Amino acid sequence: MIYFDNSATTKVAPEVLQTYQTVSERIWGNPSSLHSMGETAFNLLEQSRKQIADLLHVKPHEIFFTSGGTEGDNWIVKGTAIEKRAFGKHIITTAVEHPAVTNSMAQLAQLGYEITYLPVDKAGRISIADLKAAIRPDTILVSIMAVNNEIGTLQPIKEAAEVLKAYPKIHFHIDAVQGIGKGIQDQIFNDRVDFITFSGHKFHAPRGIGFIYAREGRRLAPLMTGGGQEKNQRSGTENLPAIAGMAKALRLLLTDEATKVKQQQRVKETIYDHVSQFENVTMFTQRNDGFAPHILCFAIKGVRGETVVHAFEQEQIFISTTSACSSKKHVESSTLAAMHTPDEIATSAIRVSLDADNTVAEAQQFNAVFDKLYQEFSKLN
């Protein structure tokens, strides 16, 4: 079995699973309880927070735990809208964001907020000139993903940050769910980024756990109110086993990160260099530094994406259409639509997404299966 769908989710690392089990069995008190069991749980909670902060070179009190990327995006987008509504109701984002952002924007639009969606070029990348032109006196938030989850485009985060230095009152949010551990931390973390979203199950932590980075001094209205956990910012009893597991997963992810990034790049290029030679193949991901090392998106003309996915599945190779969140709903790629890709090509798009555990041998096996399927599809067409 070859698993090439790591942007949808990753397998929980054995060491992380062991941590989850140990904490579940031994430290199962509520961190808010006053007794010694609660204190032990609280200490582990704060130890995990500090470990994550140290790994990312930020302050522990700038880390807030969530249930994952969707909650994090919702919280930052809507929390900013609530917190800063007296100063304006204009928000800037891009036309290629994850549904967690775009659907949050749609809800805010129904409440009277005005949303500007920055267009993208043929590589799925925004223009800094467009960002500059979109900023208004009533702009309260700019939200841009670091890595596109469908085709792997790296957005110009550093350049956007430079622009926003002239507008210190505007919140700047980065969705880094696909960007962590991909060698771009220096772009994601800079002195102008205010909020960043992360999701544990994208880097071998359990599902249902994530965290946000919230820069010290930046105010964000809570969406989850209740018992006052996470400094009254995100109420709800903390998922301590998953939090501890996520802290370990992040440490494992960032250990020898450069080596892991190079491995993913080699595997990706092995597939890219082979598949891109075929006449009826359209490559959406490009072979340059403007794309993440782990995502490859292409289409076989005349063959729907789900047909290709199931054909590879018969060979025990697991890939996806452009986004796991929309694939079962048969929703076409929002990214490819924003890139003005013709429908007959966009509906054929598939995504290969890698992890450091994937090998060149697996890529070569993928290529061999691709050759066979391509011939079969050509006969049918």
C-alpha positions in Angstrom: 0.0 0.0 0.0 1.3 3.4 -1.0 -0.3 6.4 0.8 0.0 9.6 -1.2 -2.9 11.6 0.5 -1.0 13.2 3.4 -2.6 16.6 2.8 -5.9 15.1 3.7 -4.6 13.5 6.9 -1.5 11.8 8.2 -1.1 8.6 10.1 -0.6 9.1 13.9 3.1 8.5 14.7 3.7 5.5 17.0 5.6 7.7 19.5 2.7 10.1 19.5 0.2 7.3 20.0 2.2 6.1 22.9 2.1 9.5 24.5 -1.6 9.8 24.0 -2.2 6.4 25.6 0.1 7.1 28.5 -1.5 10.4 29.3 -5.0 8.9 29.0 -4.1 6.2 31.5 -2.0 8.1 34.0 -2.8 11.8 33.8 -6.6 11.9 33.3 -7.5 14.6 35.8 -9.1 17.9 34.7 -6.5 20.7 34.4 -9.0 23.0 36.0 -9.5 20.9 39.2 -8.0 22.1 42.4 -6.7 18.8 43.7 -3.3 17.2 43.0 -4.6 15.2 40.0 -5.8 18.5 38.4 -2.5 20.2 39.2 -0.6 17.3 37.5 -2.7 17.7 34.4 -2.4 21.4 34.4 1.4 21.2 34.6 1.5 18.8 31.6 -0.8 21.2 29.7 1.5 24.1 30.3 4.6 22.0 29.6 3.1 21.0 26.2 2.3 24.7 25.5 5.9 25.7 26.3 7.4 22.9 24.2 5.3 24.0 21.2 6.2 27.7 21.8 9.9 26.8 22.1 9.9 24.8 18.9 8.4 27.8 17.0 10.5 30.4 18.9 7.5 32.2 20.3 6.1 32.8 23.8 4.0 30.2 25.6 1.2 32.6 26.3 0.9 33.2 22.5 -0.2 29.5 21.9 -3.9 28.6 22.3 -5.2 25.1 21.8 -8.2 24.4 19.5 -9.9 21.4 17.9 -8.0 21.9 14.6 -7.5 24.0 11.6 -11.2 24.7 10.9 -11.8 26.0 14.4 -8.6 28.0 14.3 -9.5 29.7 11.0 -13.1 30.4 12.2 -11.9 31.8 15.4 -9.3 34.2 14.0 -11.6 35.4 11.1 -14.8 35.8 13.1 -13.0 36.7 16.4 -11.3 39.6 14.6 -14.6 40.7 13.0 -16.2 40.8 16.4 -13.3 42.5 18.2 -12.7 45.2 15.6 -16.2 45.8 14.3 -16.1 49.3 15.7 -13.1 50.2 13.5 -14.4 48.8 10.2 -16.1 45.9 8.4 -13.7 45.4 5.5 -11.7 42.2 5.2 -9.2 41.1 2.5 -8.5 37.4 1.7 -7.7 35.5 -1.5 -9.8 33.6 -4.0 -8.0 30.3 -3.2 -8.4 29.9 0.6 -9.5 26.7 2.4 -13.3 26.5 2.9 -12.8 27.1 6.6 -11.8 30.7 5.7 -14.0 31.3 2.6 -17.2 30.0 4.4 -16.4 32.1 7.4 -16.1 35.1 5.1 -19.4 34.3 3.5 -21.1 34.3 6.9 -19.6 37.6 7.8 -20.8 39.0 4.4 -24.3 38.1 5.5 -23.8 40.1 8.6 -22.8 43.3 6.7 -19.0 42.8 6.3 -17.4 43.6 3.0 -15.0 41.0 1.7 -12.4 41.6 -1.0 -11.1 38.4 -2.6 -7.7 38.9 -4.2 -7.4 37.2 -7.6 -4.6 34.8 -8.5 -2.4 34.2 -11.5 -1.9 31.0 -13.5 0.2 29.6 -10.7 -2.5 30.3 -8.1 -0.5 33.2 -6.5 -1.8 36.6 -5.5 -0.3 39.9 -6.6 1.2 42.2 -4.0 0.0 45.2 -6.1 -3.5 43.9 -5.8 -3.1 43.6 -2.0 -1.9 47.2 -1.8 -4.8 48.5 -3.9 -7.3 46.6 -1.8 -6.4 48.1 1.6 -8.9 50.7 2.8 -9.2 52.9 6.0 -11.8 50.4 7.3 -9.8 47.2 6.6 -9.5 45.2 9.8 -8.1 41.9 8.6 -5.9 40.3 5.9 -6.1 36.5 5.8 -3.8 34.6 3.4 -2.9 30.9 3.4 0.8 30.0 3.4 0.5 26.9 1.2 -2.4 26.2 -1.1 -3.9 22.8 -0.1 -4.9 21.9 -3.6 -1.9 22.7 -5.8 0.8 23.6 -3.3 1.4 27.3 -4.3 3.4 29.3 -1.8 1.9 32.7 -1.3 4.2 35.8 -0.9 3.8 36.0 2.9 7.0 38.0 3.5 6.1 40.6 0.8 2.5 40.9 2.2 4.0 41.4 5.7 6.2 44.2 4.4 3.1 46.0 2.9 1.2 45.6 6.2 4.0 47.1 8.2 2.5 50.4 7.1 -0.9 49.4 8.5 -0.2 48.2 12.1 -3.8 48.2 13.1 -4.8 45.6 10.5 -4.8 42.0 11.8 -2.7 39.7 9.6 -3.7 36.0 9.6 -1.8 33.1 8.0 -3.4 29.7 7.5 -0.3 27.5 7.9 -2.1 24.1 8.1 -0.3 22.9 5.0 2.9 24.9 5.7 4.3 23.6 9.0 7.4 21.4 8.7 7.9 22.3 5.0 10.9 24.5 5.4 9.1 27.8 5.3 8.9 28.8 9.0 11.0 31.9 8.2 8.2 33.1 5.9 5.3 32.1 8.2 6.8 33.6 11.4 7.9 37.2 10.9 7.4 40.3 13.0 4.3 41.4 11.2 2.2 38.2 11.3 -0.4 38.4 14.1 -2.3 35.1 13.9 -1.4 31.6 12.5 -3.5 28.5 12.3 -2.2 24.9 12.7 -3.8 21.5 12.7 -2.3 18.5 14.4 -3.5 15.7 12.1 -1.5 17.2 9.3 1.8 16.3 11.0 1.1 12.9 12.6 -0.8 14.1 15.7 -4.3 12.8 16.6 -7.3 14.3 14.8 -9.4 16.8 16.6 -6.5 18.9 18.0 -4.7 22.0 16.8 -3.5 25.4 18.0 -3.2 29.0 17.0 -0.5 31.5 17.4 -1.8 34.8 18.6 0.8 37.6 18.9 1.1 39.2 22.3 -0.9 42.4 22.4 -3.3 41.5 19.6 -7.0 41.1 20.8 -9.3 38.4 19.5 -12.9 37.9 20.6 -13.5 34.3 21.9 -16.0 32.1 20.0 -16.1 29.3 22.6 -17.3 30.7 25.9 -17.9 28.7 29.0 -15.6 27.7 31.8 -12.8 30.1 30.9 -10.1 27.8 29.8 -7.2 29.1 27.7 -7.2 32.4 29.5 -10.9 32.9 28.8 -10.2 32.8 25.1 -11.3 29.3 24.2 -13.5 27.5 26.8 -13.9 23.8 27.0 -12.1 21.0 28.9 -8.7 20.6 27.3 -8.0 17.5 25.3 -4.8 16.8 27.3 -3.8 13.4 25.7 -4.1 14.9 22.2 -2.3 18.1 23.2 0.6 16.2 24.7 0.7 14.0 21.6 0.7 17.1 19.3 3.6 18.6 21.2 5.6 15.4 20.6 4.5 15.3 17.0 5.7 18.8 16.4 9.1 18.0 17.9 9.4 14.9 15.7 8.3 16.9 12.6 10.9 19.7 13.1 13.8 17.3 13.9 16.0 17.1 10.8 13.3 19.2 8.9 15.7 20.1 6.1 16.4 16.5 5.3 12.7 15.6 5.4 11.9 18.5 3.0 14.5 17.3 0.6 13.2 13.8 0.7 9.7 15.0 -0.2 11.1 17.1 -2.9 12.9 14.2 -4.5 9.8 12.0 -4.4 7.7 14.8 -5.9 10.2 15.5 -8.7 10.4 11.8 -9.6 6.7 11.8 -10.3 6.6 15.3 -11.9 9.5 14.6 -14.3 7.7 11.4 -15.5 4.1 12.4 -15.6 4.7 15.9 -17.2 6.0 14.2 -20.4 2.6 12.9 -21.4 0.7 14.7 -24.1 -2.7 14.7 -22.4 -1.4 15.7 -18.9 -1.9 19.2 -17.6 0.4 20.1 -14.7 -1.0 22.6 -12.2 1.9 22.4 -9.7 5.1 23.8 -11.2 8.7 22.5 -10.7 10.2 25.5 -8.9 10.7 27.0 -5.4 7.3 28.8 -5.6 5.6 25.6 -4.6 5.6 23.4 -1.5 7.7 20.2 -1.5 4.9 17.9 -0.8 2.0 18.6 -3.1 1.6 17.7 -6.8 -1.5 18.4 -8.8 -2.2 17.5 -12.4 -5.0 16.3 -14.7 -5.4 13.7 -17.4 -7.4 15.2 -20.2 -10.8 13.6 -20.6 -10.7 11.5 -17.4 -12.5 12.7 -14.3 -10.5 13.0 -11.2 -12.5 10.5 -9.2 -12.1 7.9 -12.0 -8.3 8.3 -11.7 -8.4 8.2 -7.9 -10.3 4.9 -7.9 -8.1 3.4 -10.7 -5.0 4.0 -8.5 -6.9 2.7 -5.5 -7.3 -0.6 -7.3 -3.5 -0.7 -7.4 -3.3 0.1 -3.7 -2.1 3.6 -4.3 -4.1 6.2 -2.4 -4.4 9.8 -3.8 -7.2 12.3 -3.9 -9.0 14.8 -6.0 -8.0 18.4 -5.2 -9.3 18.6 -1.7 -10.5 15.9 0.7 -13.0 18.4 2.2 -14.9 18.7 -1.0 -14.1 15.5 -2.9 -17.0 13.4 -1.7 -19.4 16.3 -2.3 -18.2 16.5 -6.0 -17.4 20.2 -5.5 -15.0 21.4 -8.2 -11.7 22.9 -7.1 -12.0 26.5 -6.0 -8.3 27.1 -6.6 -8.5 25.9 -10.2 -11.7 27.9 -10.8 -9.9 31.0 -9.5 -7.0 30.2 -11.9 -9.6 30.3 -14.7 -8.9 26.6 -15.6 -11.5 25.3 -18.1 -14.1 23.0 -16.4 -13.2 20.0 -18.5 -9.6 20.2 -17.2 -10.5 21.2 -13.6 -12.8 18.2 -13.2 -9.9 15.9 -14.1 -7.5 17.2 -11.4 -6.0 14.9 -8.9 -3.6 15.6 -6.0 -0.6 13.6 -4.8 0.5 14.8 -1.3 3.6 13.4 0.3 5.2 12.9 3.7 8.8 12.4 4.7 8.2 8.7 5.0 7.4 8.4 1.3 10.2 7.1 -0.9 11.5 7.4 -4.4 10.7 3.7 -4.9 7.1 4.4 -4.1 7.2 7.3 -6.7 8.6 4.9 -9.3 5.9 2.4 -8.5 3.3 5.2 -8.9 4.9 6.1 -12.3 4.7 2.5 -13.5 1.0 2.3 -12.5 0.4 5.7 -14.2 1.8 4.3 -17.5 -0.6 1.4 -17.4 -3.6 3.5 -16.5 -2.7 6.2 -19.1 -2.7 3.6 -21.8 -6.1 2.3 -20.7 -7.6 5.8 -20.5 -6.2 6.6 -23.9 -8.0 3.6 -25.4 -11.2 4.6 -23.8 -10.9 8.1 -25.1 
